[in-house]
Every structure is written in C-alpha cells, then in structure tokens.
Amino acid sequence: MEIVELFREVAESFDWIFDYGRKDFHNLIDDGTNGKWHFFLDPVVDDTNSQFAIYEGYFMVLSIADLDQNYDNQKGTSPEDGKWLQNIKPKKDFLKTKFRDKLECADLEILRYRMTEVINFFDDNMDGVLVNFQIKQFL
C-alpha cells in the first residue's frame, strides 16, 4: 500500500480530517470543524527499489485554536489554560503512542519521526504538531 493511502486510512480511523497536497492548498480549508483534528500530509518523496521503499516528508496534526490564547503561562495565566497543554501536548502524546503504534503494525520501519510544535498556523490559526518522517516499507 502506498504511504499516502496508509496515512489516509490511519488518520480516518481516528476520525480526523485528512488533507493531502501542498501547504497552499492545506490553507484553503474552511469546514467549520472547530475542535476536530486535521491531518495534513505534504507531497511525499518516494525512493523505491526492488526490495523496499523509503518515504520521506512532513505531516501535521492540527486543530483550530484561539489566536488570543496564551502559549503557556504568559501574562500571569495558568499553564492549564495555555495552548501547549490544551492543544499541543495531547497531539504530541497521541502521535508518540497510538498513531505510531498503528504505523508500526503496518510492518513499516520508522527511521525518523521528528516533531516540531506548531502555533497559529494557516489562516484558521491552528495549533498542533509538525512531523518530519522517514519510513521504510519492505516490498
């Protein structure tokens, strides 16, 4: 199975909105799903030979957020009210466990899985995690 199809299947199994394409197309979302998680997959680099395929690229898991919400404890607010604990940490935890487990159950070898926190991204001010991945699939 191609990695794009696998990512779509896994994202939809968690009831996330799947979007594949360039960042300028990702920014066009306007579906009013405040609170629902979105899986944005950028175009994938595919290096395939007769024994395995190496897929490299980026995906993001984001949800619409409040632009004015503090990141952590700025302006004397509680960290529990900040973007990091409410919008980013849950996604990081999920991607490190349940999402990664689903990928590994698909007989893939994860070679790189680097996460970067994302704040107020796209026109909808989305928060979440950007993942730079490299995945090996045996053919």
N, C-alpha and C positions, 0 to 999 in steps of 0.2 A: 504494500500500500504506500502510495506517495505520502511524504511527510505533511503536505498541505491537507490532504484528506484525513490523515490521522489527527492532526491538530483540530480540524473542524469537528471530527467525531468526539474527541475528548472534551473540547470546550462545550459542545452542545449537550454532552452527557451531564454536565454540571449546570445546565440551563443558562449558560452565558450566551451573549450575542457574539457571533463570530463574524469577523470582517477581514478579508484578505485583499491586500493591494498596497499601493504606495501611501505614504503619510498624507499627501494632499487629498487623497480620496478618503482616508480614515476621518479626516477633519470634517467631512460632509455629513456625518451622522446627525440626525435630528429626529429621534424617535420617542422622546419623552419618557424614557425608561429610568427615571431618577432612582438610583439605588441599585439597579441591576448591573452586574459585572459585564464588561465588554472585553473580548479577546481580539486584539488587533495583531495580525500577522503581516509583516512586511515581506516583499518578494524574497524568495529563498534561493541561496546558492546551492546548486546540486552538483556534486563531484562524484560521479558513478563510474565504477569499473565492473568487471565480471564477477567479483566476489562480494563487494559491499558498496554502499553509497554513504557519502558524508554530506550532511545537510548543515548549512550554516546560515545564521540570520538573527533576526530580532523579532520578538513579540512583546506586546504589552497587555497587562490585565489592569483595566481602569474602571472607575465608576465616576459618575457626575458628582462634583463636590461644590461646596460653598466657597466662592472666591475669597470672601472676607474672613473665613475661619483661620485661626492661628495654626501654625505648624505644630507647635508643642506647648510651651509654657510662656510664650511671649506676652507682654503687657499684663503680667500677673495672673494669667488664666491657669487653670488646672491642666496638666498634660492629658487627662482623660477627655477633655473637650477639644483636643487638637487633632489635626489631620493625620498625624503619624499614628496615633493609637486607634483612631476610628477608621481611617481609610487605607492606610498603607500597611501597617503591621499585619492585619488579618490576611491581606493578599500575599504578603511575603511568606507567612506561616503556611498558607494553603498551597502555594507553589512549591515550597520545600518538602511538603509531605504528600498530600492526596494527588496533586497534579503530577508530580514527579513519579510517584508510585504507578500511576496509570501509564506513563510513558515507558517506564522500565518493564511493566508487564507486557508491553507490546514487543518485547525482545529487541529493544534498542539499547545501545550503549551511549550514555550521556558523557561526552568528552568535555564540554564546557557549559556552564549554567550560571552565568554572572548576572546578578541583579543590581539594578540601579533604581532608586526611588524617584517617582515622577510626581510633580506637583503642578496643579493648574495648567494642564496640558490641553491642547486643542481649544477651539472656540467655546466648548462647553465646560471648560475648567475642570478637567478630570484629574483624579489622583489615583496612584497605584504604583505598579512596578513594571520596569522595562527589563527584559531578559535577553541577554546575548547568548545564543546557544550554538553548540556544535554537537551533532548527534550522528552516530554511526549505526547504519542498518545493514545487517548481513543479508545477502540475497540468496 
